[in-house]
Amino acid sequence: MKKEHVLRCQFSAWYPLFRSLTIKSVILPLPQNVKDYLLDDGTLVVSGREDPPTCSQPDSDDEAEEIQWSDDENTATLTDAYWIAMNSSLKCKTLSDIFLLFKSSDFITRDFTQPFIHCTDDSPDPCIEYELVLRKWCELIPGAEFRCFVKENKLIGISQRDYTQYYDHISKQKEEICRCIQDFFKKHIQYKFLDEDFVFDVYRDSRGKVWLIDFNPFGEVTDSLLFTWEELISGRNLKGDFSEGEGLEQDSPAFRCTNSEVTVQPSPYLSYRLPKDFVDLSTGEDAHKLIDFLKLKRNQQEDD
């Protein structure tokens, strides 16, 4: 993975080419003083205007409707900041909502301080014009999101995006899902992206329509989910998972999903949340910790 591959996955680099395939978005330049503020360890102090709640769909074309936004800084998404958001949602109604998520995200800090981590070329780091990307809020079901891996302009792998959970409909419809994503890739993505090796995320709605969500570099900086990067780079163990009788092409990509509830895993973003002791105390789930905490408070009061 080279530095130019990272730059080509910047939102403003690909959005004009694929605008009709993805969620309506607005790109705003991010001033240096905002970047400095986000990297500062100080307290969050932001006021914002409250807007009325609205609901929208990925395919809504109503330019005049009130909208809410999710945020995306260049290539980073804020999935590690879910824990601090109201209702565990990235929906933003005010400026303060956006800055709260930004200040709580380690991913944002990494993109500011190490944008070219894992790049193999030794060339000087190119200058990055950071941007704030506001995306129209849509209720996306995690079980309908998929990550697709492309090498030399060939779709080699598709992984369930939310791999920590078991979704019965994915196991039952995996051939159809794979076929839909293949058709979408060949019609809209193949040979049209700026690189021949890349990763892209899609969403398949209840009608079977596929939507483009994002592009990412083909390399370790991107989560390989149910694959390993050794498999993806070498091409080993990536034969299609379907038999000839299932009607898919011979060169179909490997499709991987969580096949049973036995293989369900904890969320990989748990480590970015509050310490477990804090959670146990706030919910009262650990009685012993709560008792110890109350004793500590009583002793402090007696000492005072």
Solvent accessible surface area in square Angstrom, and as a share of the most:
residue,aa,sasa,rsa
1,M,40,0.18
2,K,101,0.43
3,K,20,0.09
4,E,80,0.36
5,H,43,0.19
6,V,16,0.09
7,L,52,0.26
8,R,79,0.29
9,C,2,0.01
10,Q,21,0.09
11,F,1,0.00
12,S,37,0.24
13,A,35,0.27
14,W,0,0.00
15,Y,9,0.03
16,P,80,0.51
17,L,101,0.50
18,F,5,0.02
19,R,137,0.50
20,S,102,0.66
21,L,29,0.14
22,T,8,0.05
23,I,11,0.06
24,K,58,0.25
25,S,11,0.07
26,V,62,0.35
27,I,56,0.29
28,L,71,0.35
29,P,112,0.71
30,L,23,0.11
31,P,72,0.45
32,Q,111,0.49
33,N,107,0.55
34,V,30,0.17
35,K,40,0.17
36,D,74,0.38
37,Y,63,0.24
38,L,13,0.06
39,L,65,0.32
40,D,81,0.42
41,D,149,0.77
42,G,40,0.38
43,T,115,0.67
44,L,53,0.26
45,V,124,0.71
46,V,42,0.24
47,S,103,0.66
48,G,35,0.34
49,R,179,0.65
50,E,132,0.59
51,D,36,0.19
52,P,80,0.51
53,P,102,0.64
54,T,39,0.23
55,C,94,0.57
56,S,9,0.06
57,Q,99,0.44
58,P,26,0.16
59,D,55,0.28
60,S,32,0.21
61,D,122,0.63
62,D,75,0.39
63,E,146,0.66
64,A,98,0.76
65,E,48,0.22
66,E,108,0.49
67,I,46,0.23
68,Q,6,0.02
69,W,47,0.16
70,S,22,0.14
71,D,6,0.03
72,D,6,0.03
73,E,0,0.00
74,N,9,0.05
75,T,32,0.19
76,A,4,0.03
77,T,52,0.30
78,L,0,0.00
79,T,24,0.14
80,D,2,0.01
81,A,0,0.00
82,Y,74,0.28
83,W,75,0.26
84,I,57,0.29
85,A,15,0.12
86,M,157,0.70
87,N,142,0.73
88,S,75,0.49
89,S,27,0.18
90,L,19,0.10
91,K,58,0.25
92,C,4,0.02
93,K,77,0.33
94,T,9,0.05
95,L,87,0.43
96,S,32,0.20
97,D,46,0.24
98,I,15,0.07
99,F,25,0.10
100,L,55,0.28
101,L,4,0.02
102,F,6,0.02
103,K,50,0.21
104,S,23,0.15
105,S,3,0.02
106,D,84,0.43
107,F,38,0.16
108,I,3,0.01
109,T,60,0.35
110,R,78,0.29
111,D,13,0.07
112,F,12,0.05
113,T,80,0.46
114,Q,93,0.41
115,P,35,0.22
116,F,20,0.08
117,I,57,0.29
118,H,93,0.42
119,C,24,0.14
120,T,102,0.59
121,D,39,0.20
122,D,146,0.75
123,S,54,0.35
124,P,122,0.77
125,D,95,0.49
126,P,47,0.29
127,C,111,0.67
128,I,29,0.15
129,E,125,0.56
130,Y,28,0.11
131,E,22,0.10
132,L,20,0.10
133,V,0,0.00
134,L,24,0.12
135,R,18,0.06
136,K,6,0.02
137,W,40,0.14
138,C,8,0.05
139,E,106,0.48
140,L,51,0.25
141,I,107,0.54
142,P,65,0.41
143,G,0,0.00
144,A,13,0.10
145,E,41,0.18
146,F,2,0.01
147,R,11,0.04
148,C,0,0.00
149,F,0,0.00
150,V,0,0.00
151,K,56,0.24
152,E,116,0.52
153,N,25,0.13
154,K,100,0.43
155,L,8,0.04
156,I,24,0.12
157,G,0,0.00
158,I,0,0.00
159,S,0,0.00
160,Q,1,0.00
161,R,51,0.19
162,D,38,0.19
163,Y,34,0.13
164,T,7,0.04
165,Q,80,0.35
166,Y,58,0.22
167,Y,43,0.16
168,D,65,0.34
169,H,70,0.31
170,I,1,0.00
171,S,32,0.21
172,K,146,0.62
173,Q,70,0.31
174,K,56,0.24
175,E,38,0.17
176,E,80,0.36
177,I,2,0.01
178,C,0,0.00
179,R,89,0.33
180,C,35,0.21
181,I,0,0.00
182,Q,13,0.06
183,D,83,0.43
184,F,17,0.07
185,F,3,0.01
186,K,88,0.37
187,K,142,0.60
188,H,50,0.22
189,I,0,0.00
190,Q,36,0.16
191,Y,162,0.62
192,K,108,0.46
193,F,14,0.06
194,L,85,0.42
195,D,14,0.07
196,E,94,0.42
197,D,43,0.23
198,F,1,0.00
199,V,0,0.00
200,F,0,0.00
201,D,12,0.06
202,V,0,0.00
203,Y,12,0.04
204,R,29,0.11
205,D,22,0.11
206,S,120,0.77
207,R,164,0.60
208,G,20,0.19
209,K,98,0.42
210,V,15,0.08
211,W,13,0.05
212,L,0,0.00
213,I,27,0.14
214,D,10,0.05
215,F,0,0.00
216,N,19,0.10
217,P,8,0.05
218,F,22,0.09
219,G,6,0.06
220,E,109,0.49
221,V,35,0.20
222,T,8,0.05
223,D,65,0.34
224,S,15,0.10
225,L,20,0.10
226,L,46,0.23
227,F,6,0.03
228,T,72,0.42
229,W,29,0.10
230,E,116,0.52
231,E,28,0.12
232,L,0,0.00
233,I,96,0.49
234,S,52,0.33
235,G,40,0.39
236,R,141,0.52
237,N,110,0.56
238,L,21,0.10
239,K,176,0.75
240,G,31,0.30
241,D,73,0.38
242,F,27,0.11
243,S,72,0.46
244,E,171,0.77
245,G,79,0.76
246,E,64,0.29
247,G,58,0.56
248,L,25,0.12
249,E,92,0.41
250,Q,190,0.85
251,D,76,0.39
252,S,11,0.07
253,P,2,0.01
254,A,1,0.00
255,F,8,0.03
256,R,59,0.22
257,C,13,0.08
258,T,8,0.05
259,N,101,0.52
260,S,43,0.28
261,E,129,0.58
262,V,141,0.81
263,T,72,0.42
264,V,59,0.34
265,Q,79,0.35
266,P,101,0.64
267,S,35,0.23
268,P,58,0.37
269,Y,49,0.19
270,L,89,0.44
271,S,99,0.64
272,Y,72,0.27
273,R,99,0.36
274,L,87,0.43
275,P,77,0.48
276,K,148,0.63
277,D,74,0.38
278,F,117,0.49
279,V,60,0.34
280,D,7,0.04
281,L,52,0.26
282,S,93,0.60
283,T,79,0.46
284,G,36,0.35
285,E,136,0.61
286,D,41,0.21
287,A,61,0.47
288,H,142,0.63
289,K,62,0.26
290,L,63,0.31
291,I,83,0.42
292,D,87,0.45
293,F,87,0.36
294,L,104,0.52
295,K,103,0.44
296,L,97,0.48
297,K,86,0.36
298,R,138,0.50
299,N,72,0.37
300,Q,85,0.38
301,Q,126,0.56
302,E,123,0.55
303,D,124,0.64
304,D,157,0.81
